[in-house]
């Protein structure tokens, strides 16, 4: 079955940087658009970034645009998110998601990981 496993979360000081990654198994990774979402305590899920199946296109949420970079390595079935200049509002569980190629526009992802906690201290 499809599994998405995130890693790289942790405790970071404000102003710092963090890179979270997600390894996908059970699917033909290069056929799927990939996305990152986050959910802070008491808040709804928020779109962070998405990348097309061939890395030709990337989109970012308003709250991270200019601070985030999404990338993928189809040879390693891995998608990563680099987030710079962190602030306390970036504290959340970050989850990756996989969807058909149109998902990069529709944001309708089919598979989700369990998430990794990112905590930013002031």
Secondary structure, 3 states (H helix, E strand, C coil): CCEEEEECCEEEECCCCEEEEEEEECCCHHHCEEEEEEECCCCCEEEEEEECCCCCCEEECCCCCCCEEEEEECCCCEEEEEECCCCHHHCEEEEEEEECCCHHHHCCCCEECCCEEEEEEC
